[in-house]
Amino acid sequence: LLVLNPHLRLEVIGHTDNIGTKAANRKISGLRAKAVTDYLEEKGISKKRLKSTGRSDETPLVDNNTEENRSLNRRVEFVIYKD
């Protein structure tokens, strides 16, 4: 999508579950998003078109009350922007 549409930009947002400290989860979520943007850069997408954001455990999809739910909250989301 990004290769075929050079006018698009992408924000990659990393998330975590609520296990661990706030500081650790901020770091993990940021690293999770950066791993994706690094991969996209390796595939030829300009760094200028990519933004990585770590959101820690701020916006869970589901309650963190089971291991299955926590695994759903450990994720990466994409927001596509058009110039």
HELIX and SHEET records of a PDB file:
HELIX    1   1 LYS A   22  GLU A   42  1                                  21    
HELIX    2   2 LYS A   47  ARG A   49  5                                   3    
HELIX    3   3 GLU A   67  ASN A   73  1                                   7    
SHEET    1   A 3 LEU A  50  GLY A  54  0                                        
SHEET    2   A 3 LEU A   8  GLY A  14  1                                        
SHEET    3   A 3 VAL A  76  LYS A  82 -1                                        
END                                                                             
